[in-house]
């Protein structure tokens, strides 16, 4: 099934869900673990009917869900098809069904609180160094290029953040190579940037805001606040 573009996902008007990084994310507030378990059971039944399931995490007072298709098809500029992890119509349809299930259980969505953290490493030799990071982060060489046409490292279990490689000119001066990327919903990006600045951070590049805002700490280490 073809992957959906940003405009197509936005047009779906999924009020409870936000597109962050590769997937759709939602958080529902629950009173206790029993309510969470009953909701997850109902979500599982909806997933069984659709032949597709979200990743689920139960935390204190909330249930977090992620929807992504492992077999989405991406077509590059030359028309070559690649199988990637991304949002498809299957995810949109199940997101709508889960929203209905949450309403049936009397749950409230908290879309402004969802976030995704990824790691970025600037390098001119991603193919050379990616196997090292695949082994270090996941212990599995198959994590290199998993769900991506690039050398990006992705853990199949989702327990560690994705690591992607940014292009770096081999002649570039040495400096910070690693940085953290924090994906947040668009409605909270200004608040997140303001909080970082209030804590002592500095905005060093907002030329692509609100999509990307680069923040430096007092030692000059940089992170990026991202909107999908």
Secondary structure, DSSP 8 states (H G I E B T S, - for coil): -B---HHHHHHT--TT-EEETTEEEEEEE-SSHHHHHHHHHHHHHHHHHHT---EEEEETTEEEEEE-EEEEEEE-TT--EEEEEE--HHHHHHHHHHHHHHHHTT-EE-GGG-EEEEEEEEES-HHHHHHHHHHHHHS-GGGBTTTSSSS-B--TT--S--EEEEE--TTS-----EEEEEEE-GGGHHHHHHHHHHTT-EEEEEEETTTEEEEE-TT--EEEEE--
